[in-house]
């Protein structure tokens, strides 16, 4: 793979040991599964920390509350059909467009800081032969609850010739997304991030 390959001499000594922390002779993929779990947890922690440090959570909550109130008022005005009320809401519109802009900027700040390092780590994982060929067996219930068949169908649009995995399994990317989502929610609670951010 071209692109970030020049970083492999730096990334391999740091990330490869994570894939071999746990060795199970009966399941050679287990080390990679644990390795991706650790990488996803670290990335989730860094993104959550960036949200905590770069986003004013109180300000963001206040803006979200203002936006919600404006949307409710706008819906009432539209339902009433009162031209006076509609004209009043139109006057307020520019103020709320500014609020929307500020909310978007606040939400994007952590992404601006974390985007490049995360892309580099993803690139490394996608090109790593140990990670690229593993899959995680899910309980059938979990397989359907997490809408895995739907996401796998979407993935075939982008990667028409993909590795075929056994029923009720996910590859490294699906596993990464599941772990990352779960750990992000946990870190957000621990850091007291109620809303907003990535």
MOKA-V481816 format. One record per residue. N is the residue number from 1. RES is the residue in one small letter. PHI is phi as a letter, one per 20 degrees, with the letter a starting at -180 (999 if undefined). OMEGA is omega in whole degrees, 0 to 359 (* if undefined). D_FIRST is the distance of its C-alpha to the first C-alpha in whole Angstrom. Layout:
BEGIN
N|RES|PHI|OMEGA|D_FIRST, N|RES|PHI|OMEGA|D_FIRST
END
This chain:
BEGIN
1|x|999|177|0, 2|x|e|176|4, 3|x|o|183|7, 4|x|e|183|8, 5|x|g|180|7, 6|x|f|179|10, 7|x|e|181|12, 8|x|g|178|11, 9|x|f|178|14, 10|x|e|186|16, 11|x|f|184|14, 12|x|g|180|14, 13|x|f|181|18, 14|x|e|188|19, 15|x|e|181|17, 16|x|g|179|17, 17|x|g|178|21, 18|x|f|182|21, 19|x|e|182|20, 20|x|c|178|23, 21|x|f|180|26, 22|x|d|178|27, 23|x|d|177|27, 24|x|c|182|29, 25|x|g|180|29, 26|x|f|180|31, 27|x|c|184|27, 28|x|f|181|24, 29|x|f|187|22, 30|x|g|179|25, 31|x|g|179|23, 32|x|f|179|20, 33|x|f|178|22, 34|x|f|179|24, 35|x|g|179|21, 36|x|f|176|20, 37|x|g|181|23, 38|x|f|180|24, 39|x|f|180|21, 40|x|f|179|22, 41|x|f|179|25, 42|x|f|181|24, 43|x|f|179|23, 44|x|f|179|26, 45|x|f|182|28, 46|x|f|178|26, 47|x|f|180|26, 48|x|f|178|30, 49|x|f|177|31, 50|x|f|177|30, 51|x|f|182|32, 52|x|f|185|35, 53|x|e|188|35, 54|x|e|183|34, 55|x|d|175|36, 56|x|f|187|39, 57|x|f|180|40, 58|x|f|179|44, 59|x|f|181|43, 60|x|f|178|41, 61|x|f|178|43, 62|x|f|180|46, 63|x|f|180|44, 64|x|f|178|43, 65|x|f|178|46, 66|x|g|181|48, 67|x|f|180|45, 68|x|f|179|46, 69|x|f|179|50, 70|x|f|181|49, 71|x|f|178|48, 72|x|f|178|51, 73|x|f|180|53, 74|x|f|178|52, 75|x|f|178|52, 76|x|f|181|55, 77|x|f|179|56, 78|x|f|180|55, 79|x|f|183|56, 80|x|f|182|60, 81|x|m|181|60, 82|x|f|183|61, 83|x|f|179|61, 84|x|f|180|62, 85|x|f|179|59, 86|x|f|179|57, 87|x|f|178|58, 88|x|f|180|57, 89|x|f|178|54, 90|x|f|179|53, 91|x|f|181|54, 92|x|f|189|52, 93|x|g|183|49, 94|x|f|179|48, 95|x|f|183|48, 96|x|f|172|46, 97|x|f|176|43, 98|x|f|178|43, 99|x|f|180|43, 100|x|f|179|40, 101|x|f|180|38, 102|x|f|178|39, 103|x|f|180|37, 104|x|f|181|34, 105|x|f|178|34, 106|x|f|181|35, 107|x|f|183|32, 108|x|e|183|29, 109|x|g|180|30, 110|x|f|182|28, 111|x|f|180|25, 112|x|g|182|25, 113|x|f|188|25, 114|x|e|188|22, 115|x|g|185|20, 116|x|f|178|17, 117|x|g|181|18, 118|x|f|179|17, 119|x|f|179|14, 120|x|f|179|12, 121|x|f|177|14, 122|x|g|181|13, 123|x|f|179|9, 124|x|f|181|9, 125|x|f|181|12, 126|x|f|182|9, 127|x|e|182|7, 128|x|e|185|10, 129|x|f|180|11, 130|x|f|182|15, 131|x|f|187|15, 132|x|g|186|13, 133|x|d|180|16, 134|x|e|173|19, 135|x|b|182|21, 136|x|d|178|25, 137|x|f|178|28, 138|x|d|170|30, 139|x|f|183|34, 140|x|g|179|34, 141|x|g|180|36, 142|x|f|180|33, 143|x|g|181|31, 144|x|e|180|33, 145|x|f|180|34, 146|x|e|178|31, 147|x|l|183|30, 148|x|g|180|27, 149|x|g|179|28, 150|x|f|181|28, 151|x|f|177|25, 152|x|f|178|23, 153|x|f|178|25, 154|x|f|181|24, 155|x|g|181|20, 156|x|f|177|21, 157|x|f|181|21, 158|x|e|180|18, 159|x|c|185|16, 160|x|f|180|19, 161|x|d|181|17, 162|x|d|177|17, 163|x|f|179|18, 164|x|e|179|21, 165|x|d|179|23, 166|x|f|181|27, 167|x|g|177|29, 168|x|m|177|29, 169|x|c|173|26, 170|x|c|177|23, 171|x|e|185|19, 172|x|f|183|18, 173|x|f|177|18, 174|x|f|178|21, 175|x|f|179|22, 176|x|g|182|21, 177|x|f|179|23, 178|x|g|182|26, 179|x|f|183|26, 180|x|f|180|25, 181|x|f|182|28, 182|x|f|182|30, 183|x|f|177|30, 184|x|g|180|30, 185|x|f|180|33, 186|x|f|181|34, 187|x|f|179|33, 188|x|f|178|35, 189|x|f|181|38, 190|x|f|182|38, 191|x|e|177|38, 192|x|m|176|40, 193|x|e|185|38, 194|x|e|183|40, 195|x|b|177|38, 196|x|m|180|36, 197|x|n|184|32, 198|x|e|*|29
END
